[in-house]
Amino acid sequence: MKKDFDEARESRKWKVSLGASLALTSTLAWAYCPPQYQETMVSPAFTAAGQAISAALSAVDASLSAILETESQRLTSAIAVLTKQKALAANTVAEAGRNSAQQTATALKVMAQTQRVKQARFDYGGEFGQGYSPCKVYATRTLIASRDADMGTEVRQRVKAEIVAAPGTYAEPISARAALNKARQNFCTQDQADSGLCKSAGALPGADLSVATLFEPSMENEPLYEAKVGFVNNIAGLPDGPVPQAAGKSSAAEDYALTKARKDALVSPALSSLKAIQLDYSGVEGTETGSDLPLAEHFRKEVKRYSGNTAEYDTWSKVMSAQNERGALVELLKIKALDLAIQEKQYRQYESMEAQLASLVSLEVSASGAQNRTSEAAADAAKQNVMKSVQ
């Protein structure tokens, strides 16, 4: 149904339409013909605002770039420091590992060396496996061997040098007796002094008359050593006189020289034995060992070490109580070696005794006339050879 016409409402619609048209018309006019104050006020403001924004952005960019550069350098430095710290830590760990390995290897080496030293000391040391004082005993045994060789040479030399009536020696008996009397002054007894043989009793009366003097240890150039020399000279007696030059080529001189050679051959073993005893108990100058203790003293010390009643025996017993089986065997060999050395000296003494017995047998044969019969048989055989050669 058609509504009734309302004049008031229509009037408001018209006013509204007119206002909208005016508004649109003014907007279009403003757009096409803006007012002039925008060019002088708004544009510079926009330009200034844009420049301020650009400057602010540039400042922010520069500040941010500087901050980023600083932080980048810090980060790079931190990374470098961290890398170096890690490398140092790695080197420290590696060095610690190397040092630890080296220390371990050194400790193992020391332990192995200590074990070898302990084993060697147990097997070869004087406390466990080498017997009593191996170095000392070896040096002493070497000295004994050298000393024994020296004395073997010295016996032959001193028989010629110290015995006035040595085998093969010719000397004027009166001069020899005067020399012996002069050497006897220190050993003259009171009876000899009273008889006029010497002026007064000596410091060692009768020392050159007793065989016990030969077995007294002494050093060369001591009075007791001179007493030993005097004793052997008293046993040997006076030397044989020289053959006159006028009778040098005669048959009597040849018989005299042959008789002397026979006599010297008979007494030579006895004189050599006496001189050997003298040198065994005398500290004389040797070729290899120099001036040293008598050889008999060395043997006595070696024997006393095992026979007891000495301080060295007590020490030897203590050492042997700690020896292992090898050490006991080594020490037993040392004792056997000393025993063999003593037996060897005894065998040489037996040989000397055999030589002296042979000399005595020869003297008995000569005294029974067998030597004369032998000489006659030799002369008869020579004559028969001459007669056969003539035929």
Secondary structure, DSSP 8 states (H G I E B T S, - for coil): ------HHHHHHHHHHHHHHHHHHHHHHHHHHS--THIIIIIHHHHHHHHHHHHHHHHHHHHHHHHHHHHHHHHHHHHHHHHHHHHHHHHHHHHHHHHHHHHHHHHHHHHHHHHHHHHHHHHHHSTTTTS-S-HHHHHHHHHHHHHHHHHHHHHHHHHHHHH-TT-TT-B--HHHHHHHHHHHTGGG--HHHHHTTSSSS--SSTTGGG-GGGGGS-EETTSHHHHHHHHHHHHHH-S-B----GGGTTSHHHHHHHHHHHHHHHHHHHHHHHHHHHHHHTEE-EETTTEE---HHHHHHHHHHHHHSSSHHHHHHHHHHHT--HHHHHHHHHHHHHHHHHHHHHHHHHHHHHHHHHHHHHHHHHHHTTHHHHHHHHHHHHHHHHHHHHH-
